Amino acid sequence: MADNDLEARTITLAMGTDDGTVINVTSGGSSKFSVDSDGNVIAAGTTAVTGATTFTAAVTLNGGATFGEGDNIAVGTSTGTKIGTATSQKIGFFNATPVVQQTNVADPSGGATQDAEARTAIAAILTRLETLGLFAAS
């Protein structure tokens, strides 16, 4: 039988275990995922989730996540979504070393020759980077 045939799998559902796990799902003798008393889902090994799936509690990925080519991340449109919830959390883009939120760059001022249009453009760029959280707000 193929690996994904339902007849080839035995799924055991254990509820109320001694370690605080509320639900534990095993297949083929090994744990696949469990749900603790706080509603956290803990997946074991490589777990594929296909189709539209909604998680209403926090999902912790300790081994990272890989998205297939052309896969997208859709987020809500009312409240919005944060990547990083504290300025001390480290993030890196495009294989750069993860760092904490960068300090603010001072607004341009002074100088013998002032170019108001360039200063306006630089200030707008700084504002946009601050808005995205890539720079600390001034």
Secondary structure, 3 states (H helix, E strand, C coil): CCCCCHHHCCEEEEECCCCCEEEEEEECCEEEEEEECCCCEEECCCCCCCCCCCCCCCECCCCCCCCCCCCCCCCCCCCCCCCCCCCCCCECCCCCCCECCECCCCCCCCCCCCCHHHHHHHHHHHHHHHHHCCECCC
